[in-house]
Amino acid sequence: MPNRLAHATSPYLIQHADNPVDWWSWEPAAFEEARRRDVPVFLSVGYSSCHWCHVLAHESFEDEETAAFMNEHFVSVKVDREERPDIDAVYMEALQAATGQGGWPMSVFMTPDGQPFYFGTYFPPEPRHGSPSFMQVLEGVRAAWDGRPDEVAEVAQKIVRDLAGRQLDYTKAGLPGEAELAEALLGLTREYDPASGWFAGNTRFPPSMVVEFLLRHWARTESEGARDMAEGLCAAMARSSLFDQVGGGFHRYVLRGPDGPLIPHFEKMLYDNALLCRVYAHLWRTTGSEQARRVALETADFMVRELRTAEGGFASALDADSEDGTGRHVEGAYYVWTPEQLREVLGDQDAEFAAAYFDVTEEGTFEEGASVLRLARTGTDADDDRVAGIRARLLAAREPRPRPGRDDKVVAAWNGLAIAALAETGAYFDRPDLIERATEAADLLVRVHMGDVARLDRTSKDGRSGGHAGVLEDYGDVAEGFLALAAVTGEGVWLEFAGFLLDIVLQHFTGEGGQLYDTADDAEQLIHRPQDPTDSATPAGWTAAAGALLSYAAHTGSQAHRAAAEGALGVVKALGPRVPRFIGWGLAVAEALLDGPREVAVAGPVGGELHRTALLGRAPGAVVAAGETAGTEFPLLADRPMVGGAPTAYVCRHFVCDAPTTDPRELARTLGSGPSED
């Protein structure tokens, strides 16, 4: 019989509905049950596209004997980290503090009051490489709970006290300035390897937020080093197996194997692709790179083709694993190729060319003679007609393969990132269909996630809210998406919706002196109120909110929003010079702060030459309002008419404006606008 998770909205939880484990979702009744039975709570945190989460489930949670022991001696709670990032953040912080490492699946044993006392990640079904088996862990925790209850309570209380002492305070740090941003650039330079185009390390995640900082820094200072590093990083990612060379879009990360080649972890996440789509569009805006244009558009098309839901939003992820055609569930099976498969699709001559171009070898660069496609260093990078035709034929041939599973959960924050990326990419490359997809996703967020009181729900599925309160990154990223959509479409309602969300940030997420919290002051109270200003795979909620607050203030002149943004940016002054790779979005927002940001009002038609020139401006964080001035919803357009009946642009800082211009070339010089003629 299915367990309680059968009624969940999270696809990850539903995947465990048929386990013999008597799972609970995170709810008060689960902890009441643990108190009634006087047993510990076992918390298992994962997500749908997590490979090792599936392995642990298959090895242990689907095992009848293991499940029976869990059901007798524990109350077991399953959490989707993407649905409840607050729970994940609190217990991951405790795990990392206790063990020095973290990851998923996360396994936590706690008291019925939610106080953790033992941690781990993946446990194998039998002892392996110095790790105990999962059953040994269960038996050990049970023995400690029954035989040493005072010791367990003491450990749990100490962990909670330590967490309470970790509250951050950057209220006296001050604003980041030229010195801190220059130091951050120097720190990145030390870690960057120009020969490979990557930062140091064997595991390489896409540094999206750092590249955005580098592009903004170059735009403001003309630092050739910043631009070269941004170009090198983007070229390395685009040529490597991180990028799906056939279908577009990016995998989660790459790992350097023992023989040298970079091997991807094949899951595809919405947030990675949204962030990278926007980064490559901005790189094209800076350099006119044909590769950047192609990657931005192929990534946008991937998101629309494979992640868009029936309701108009965007699904969270594609799994790494899929069936390989023989009934086995294998990581990467959907994406890899052998020389024989190339010959079957392309014929001998084109297959030989494609094998050399994409580095497909007889021995294979992945597993079992298969290769992951990447651009060979000896091959041309020109996407000429022959290469484009080969890509299209391979994509068509790949379509019938068994597909990776899709997590159809719509996450507010990640959809906000996708809205910004698709709106801007559509505007830059004359793709109104992408702007329409961005607008439809925004409509879904307003209709399903915001409700009537402008409080965001974190997730939805099949057009139904998951009922979990949005966290700070949801408010910051959705506001960012709405502001980008307002700039592109000229529809002031998106500025208004962004304002609703940012008012909630001021009222419920902001502490004294400007520090921000990841959860609202009226959200569920956990053992610790999470507060993390550093980027992970996505911009930190702290700096995402700061960026949106700063942009909204530039649009409206609101001193409250400007002050909140500045109060939040003390963290960048403190951390930027020390750990620049982990606060890239904060550094990018600081670049906007130092540049103004500039306020651009275009009195004239939306989509016209002057409006397009404004959107292509490289001035860091510049905000753009365009449209007719009569009855406008944009404060920037108020009392700024067309001059002589011609479309007119006004460029201002802190609402002090240069002389208006009707000449797109003059506006381009002012804003450093990108390759509008390319």
N, C-alpha and C positions, 0 to 999 in steps of 0.2 A: 504494500500500500504506500502511496506517496506520503511523505511527511509534511510538516507545516509549511515548507518552502514552496509547495506547489502553487500557492496563492500569491507569491511574490511578484513584483514587477521587474526585478533584476534578472536578466538572463543567466547570470552567474549563479544566483541562488537557485533558480529553477533547474539548472544542471544537476543540483544535488538533491532534488526533490524525491528521487527514487533510491537514494542511499538507504541502507539499513540503519544508519545513524539517525537517532531521533532528534534531528536538528531543530533549533529555535532560531528565529531572526532576533536581532538586537531589540529587545522590548522589555519593559519592567517585569512582565510575567515570568520571563526566563530567570531573572535574578531572584524573584520571589520563590520560584520553584527550587532554586539552589539553597536558599535559606531554609525552606521547609524540610528538605531532605538532608541538609547539612553536608553538602558536597561542593567541591570546587567547580568553577565555570571554566570550560575549555573554549577559548575564542580562536576561531580560524578565519583569517582575513586573506582574501585573494581577489582575483578578477578574471573575467571570462577568457581573455587571450593569454593568460599566464601559463606557460608550458609546464612548469614544475608544480603548479597548483593542480593541473590535470593528472600529473603523475602521482602525486600524493593521494588524490581522490581515488584513482584506480587501484593503487596498491593497498591503501588502508581504509578509506571511508566506504569502499564497496565490499570490503572483506567482512563476512558475517561475524567471525570470531572477534575481530577488533571492534566492530560496531557494538556487539553485545557488551563488551567490557566498558566501552565509553558510555553506553546507555545506563549501565548499572552504577557506575561510580562518578559520573560527571553530568552536568547540564551543558550541552554542546551548542554553541552559538556560531552561526555562520554570517559573515559580513562581506559585502562587496565594497572594496576600498574605493571604487570610483563613485559609488552611491553614497557612502558615508566617509568622506575624506577626513572628517573631524575625529572619528574613532580611530581610523588608521593612523593619523598623525600623532595622537596622544600615545598610543601603545607602541608605535614605531620609535618614537623618541625614547621611551623607556627601554625598549629592546636594544637600541643602539648604545644607550648609556650603560646598559648592563653587560653587553657582549662585545661592543666595539664594531658591530656590523649589523646589517639589516637586509631585508629583502622579502620576497613573497614566494610561496605562501608564508604568512606570519602565524606562528602558533604561540598562544599566550594562555597561561594558567593563572586564574585570579580567584579572589574571594567573592562571595555573593555581593559584596559592596563594590565590586569592580576594581579592587586593588590587586595589581599583578604581583606575582612572586616567582614565576619561572617562565623562561622564554625560549623560543627557537624559531627556525624557519622550516625548511623541508627536513623531515626525518624519514630515513629509508625503512623498508619493511624488515630488514635484518641489519645487525651492526655492520658498518661499512666505513672504511677510511677514518677510523677513530670516532665516528658518530654512533650514538646508541640507536637502536631500532625505535620505531614509534611506540611499539608495545612496551619496551623497556622504559621509555619516558613515562608512559601512562602509569605503569606499575610503580615507578619511583615516586611520582607525584602523589599517587594514592597513598603510598606508605608514609610519605612525609605528612600528608594531611591528617591521616589517622594517628600516627605515632608521635609527631612533633608539632602539634598545632600552635604552640607558643612561638616556636622558631619561625614558622610560616607567617604568622601574623606580624612578627617583628620585621621580617624581610619586606613584606608588603607595605607596611607603614613607612619604612625607610625610603622605599622607592617613591612613594607618593610625596614624602617631604622633599626629596631631591628634585622632583619635578616642579613642585611649588616654588622652589628657589631659582628656577630657570627663567622667570619672567624677564623680558627684555626691556631696556629703557635707553633709548637713544635721543631723549628729549633735549639733552644739552650738547649734542654733537654738532649742531649747526648745519648749514647747507653745504652740499658738495660744490667745489669750485674747480678752477682750471688745474690746480695742483693735484687734486685727488683723481681727476679724470686722466691726467697725464701719467700719474703713477699706475693707474689701472691698465692703461695701454702698455706701459713698460712691463708690467707683470705678465700680461698676455703674450708679449713678444718673447719673454724668457721661456714660456712653455710651448711656443709654436715652433714647429719644424717645417721650414720652407720647402725642403726637399720632398716631403711626403704630403704636405698641405694639411696636416692634422696637428692637433695638440698631442702632447705626450700621453702615453698610456696604451695598453693593449685593448681595452674595451673603449669603444668610441661612440659616444652618443652625439647626435647632431646639435651643435652649439648655436641654435637659432637666435636666442636673445643676445648672445655675444656678437654675432654678425650684425644684428640690428644696431647695436652700440657702435661697432666699427664704422658702419656706413654713415651714421649720424655724426660721428666724430670727424670723419673725413669731410663731410659736407660743411661742418662748422669751421674746421681748422685747416683744411686742405693737407692733412697729414697723409703723405703717400704711403707710409708704413701701415696705417690703419686700412687704407683701401686695398693695398696689396695683400694684407692678411685676410680681409674679407673675400677677395677674389680667389685666393688660394684655398681657403676652406671650402668655399662653394664649388670650386672646380673639382676638388678632391672628392667631395660627397657625390657630385653628379656623375663622375666617372666610375665610382666604386660600386660594389654590390649593395651598398645601402640603398641606392636608387633602383627601382624596378625598371630595367632598361626596356622592357617590352610594354608594360601597362601603365607606366608612370606611377608616381607616389613613392614614398620612402618607407623602408622597414624601420624597426625600432632602434636597433644599434648594430654595429659590426664588431667582431672580435677577431684579433689577429691569431690565426691558427699556428700550430707548431712549425709548419712548413712555410709560413710567411703570408699567404693570401688572407685578405679580410673576408670573414664569413659572417653573413648577417644572422641576427635573430629575426625571424621572418614575420612576426606579427606586425601589422600596420595599424597605427593609432591615428585617430582623427586629429588630435592636438599636434602631433609631429607634422602631419601633412599640411594643416592649416598654417602653422608657424612658418614652415619652409616655403610654402607657396608664396606667402607674403614677402619673405626674405629675398627670394629669387626675383620677384617682381620689383622690389626695391633695388636689387643689384642691377637689373636691366635699366631702371630709371637712372642709375648712377653712371653706368658704363656703356649701355647699349649692347651688351653681350648677347649674341644669338643663342648661346647655350643657356643663359639665364632665362631668356624669353621662353625657350622650348620647355625647360624644366618647370617653370611657373605654370605654363598652360597645361602641360601633361599632368601635373599634380592636381591642378584644379579640376581637370576632366576626370581624373581618377576619383576624386572625392564625390563628384556628382554621379558618376557611373556606378560606383561600388558601395558608397556609404550613404547615399541619400535615402531617406525612408519615405514611405507612402504618404506620411503627413507633412513632408516638406522639410523636416529636420535632417540631421546627419548622425548616423550611428557611431558608436564609440570606437569600434575596432574590428579588425579581421584577425582570426587566430593565426598562429604560426603553423599549425599542423593541418593536414588534410590527407585524404586517402590517396595512395599512390597508384591506384588502378588494379592492385592485386588484393585489396581488402585490408592492407596495413594502413594505420594512421601514422604518417611520417611528417616530421618537421621539414618544411620547405618543398614538399612534393609538387605543389602547384606551380612553382617558379623555376625549377631547374631543368636543364636540357642536356642531352647527350648528342654527340656528333650524328648518330644514326637518326635521332628524332629531327635534327635540323635537315638532314637529307630528305627525310620523308615529306617534310613540309615545303622545302625550298628547292629541291633538286640539287644535283652535285655542285654546280658552279656557284650558285648563291650560297649554298651551305658552306662551302670552303671559305668564301668571303666572310660570311657571318661568324664562323668559328674563329677566324683570325681577329675580326673586329671586336667580338664580345668575349674573347679568351675562353672558348670552349675547347677542351683538350680531350684526347682519347682516354687519358688516365682519370680525368675529372678533377675539378678544383673543390668539390664538396664531398659527397659520399657516394659510394657504390658506382663510381664512374660517371656521375653526373656533375655538371658545372653550374655555378651561379653566374649569370651574365654580368659582366663589367666591361668597361671600355679598356682594351689593351693599350698599354702606353705606346706601343709602336703603331697603333692605328690612328687614322684621322679622326678628329672630333667633329668634322663637318656633318651636319644632318642633311645630306643631299638626298636626291630623289630615290636613289637605290637603297640607302639605309632606311629612309622613311617607309618605303615599300616593304622591306624585310620586317621592320617592326610591326607593320599592320598585318602581315601574313602570319607572323608568329603569335600575335595577340589573338587573331581569329582562330588559330589552331589550338591555342591554350584554353579558349572559352569552354569547350566540352569537358575539360578535366574536372574531377570532383573539387568543389570549391572549399576553401577554408571556412570555418564557421564564422558567423557575424554576430557581434554583440549589438543588438538593435536599440539598446538603451541610449536615449538622447540626453547628454550632459550639457547643462546650460553654459558653463564656462567654455567648453570646447566648441560649442556651436557659436558662441560669441567670437572666438578666434577665427572660425571658418567664415562667418559673415564678413569680418573685416578683410580677410584674404580674398574672398570671391568678389566682393564689391570693388576693391581696388584693382585686382587683376582684370576684371571685366572692363573697368574704365580705361586702364592703360592700353589694352589690346583690342579695344572695340569689340567686346564680347558681351552684348546686352543680355544674353542668356545667363551668363554667370551672375550678373547683377540681379536678375530675376530670381535665381536660386537663393542668393543671399537674402533677398527681401522675403521670400517664402519662409526661410528658416527664422528670420526675425519675427514674422507674423506668428509662427508657432510658439516662439518663446513668450510673446505677449499674451497669446490666447490661452496657452496651457500652463506655462510656468509662472506667470506673473499674477494671474487672477485679478481681483478687483482692488487689491491694496498695495500693489507694487512690491510685494515681498516675493522673492524668487524661490521657486522650488528647484532643487538640485537636478532632478532627473524626471524623465517621462518615458513611456513606452506605449506604442500603439495609440498615441494621442491621449494617454491617461497619465496624470501626474503620479510620481512615485511617493509623494507625500513627505519627502525629506527636505528640511530647510536648506536653502542655499548658503554656501559659505562665502568668504570674502572674495575668493577668486571668481566665483560666479558673478558677483556684482561688478567687479572690476572688468572682467573680460567681456561680459555682455554689454556693459556701458561702452567699452572700447569698440565693439562691433557696431553698436547703434550709432556712435559718433562717426565712424568711417562710412556707414551707409548714408547718414545725413549728408556728409560731404559729397558723396558721389551722386546721389539722387536728387539733392535739393529739396528733400521732404523734411521740413522742420519737426514733424511729429517724432522722428527718431531722436532728435536733440531733446525733446520733451521727455521721452521715455528714459533716456540716459539720465536726465536730471532727477526723475523719480528714484531711480536706483541709487544714485550717488547721495541723495538726501538720506536714504536708509544707511549708507555707509557712515555718514556724519553722525547719525542719531544712535546707531546700534553697534558699530564696529570700531569706533575711535575712542581711545583712552586719553588720559591727561597728557598734554604735551605733544600729541600727535601720533603716539605709537598706535599700531593697529593690531587687531585680533582676528584670527581666522574664523571665529564663530561670533554670532551676535550675542549681545548681553542678555537677550531673552530666549536664547536657544537652550537645548537640553544641556544641563550641567554635568560634565564628565569629571573625572578625578583631576583634570588639569585643563585650563583653557588654552588651546593651542595657539601658537604665535610664532610663525616662521617667516622671516623676511627674505630668505634665499630661494633662488630658482631651483626647481627640480627639472622635470621634463617640460614643465610649463612655467610661465612667469609666476613668481610668488604673488599670492593675493595682495600682499602688502604693497608691492611696487606696481602691480596691475591697477590697483585702486588709485595709487598716487598719480599714475599717468592719465587715467580717465578724469580724475579730479582737476588736474592741470589743464587738460584740453577743454573741459566744460567751463572752467573759469575763463579761459581765453575766448570762448564763444560768448559768454554772458557778462563778463566783468564781475562775477561774484567773488568778493573778497573772502567769504567763508570757505569756498571751495579751493581758492588759491592758497589760503593759509593752511588748510588741511593737507594739501599736496606738499607744501614746503615742510610742514611738521613731520610728515611721513618720510621725507627724503634724508633726514639725519642718518638713517641707517646706511645710506649709500656713502656718505662721507666717512663713516666708521669702517665699513666693510669693503668698499670698492678697491682701495689700494691693496688690501690684504688678500681677498679671495675674488678677483674680478670674474672668474669663470662661473661663479655661483651667484652673481648678482647682476647679470648682463642686462636684464630689463630695467633694473633700477638705474644703471649707468646710462641706458638709452633715454630714460625719462629725465635724468640730470642734464643730458645734452639739450633736450627741449627746453628745460628751465633756463639754461645759460643763453640760449638763443632767443628767448622771449616767453613762450613760443610765439611765432608770428601769427597774426590774425589776418586772413585774406578774405575780403568780401568781393564777390564778382556780381555786379549788378548787370544781369543779362541772362541769356538763355542757358539752361542747364544742358551740358553736353556740347556747348559751343567751344570755339577755339580758345577763348580766354579762360573758360572754366577748365578745360583739359590742361592748359598750361599751368594753371594753379595746382591741379591735382598732381602734376608731374614735378612740382617743386621739391627740391631736396632739403630745404630748410628744416632742421630737426623738429618734428612734432608740430609743424604748422597746421593750423585748423583752417578749413575752407567752408565758406557759406556762399551759395550761388542761387540766383533766381530773381524773380521780379521783386522790387522793393515794396510795392503797395501791398499792405496786409501780410507782410512776411512774418514767418514764425522765427526767423533768425535775427537776434539782436544786432549782429554784425552788419546786416543790410539796412537797418533803420537809418533813415536820413542820408542815405548814400545813393544818389540817383545816377542814372546813365548821363554821361557828359556828351552833349550835342546829339543825343539820340543813339549813341553807339554804346555797345557793351563796355563797361568800365570796371577796372579792378582797383581796389584800395588795399594797400599793404600796411599793417600797423604793428606796433609793439606796445603792449600795455595801453592800447587804445589811443596811442599817439601815431598818426598816420603820415606816410609819405604822400607826395602829390599823386592824385589819381592818374591812371594811365589807361588808354584804350588800345595800346600796342602790345600784342602778345610777346614780341621780342623783348620789349622793355621789361615786362613782367617776368619773363624767363631769366633775364639777367639779374633781376632783383632776388628771385627765389632759387637761383641755380637750377632751373628746371631741366629735366632729363631729356633724353633723346627723342623729342617729339616728332622729329622728321624721320626717325628710323622705321 
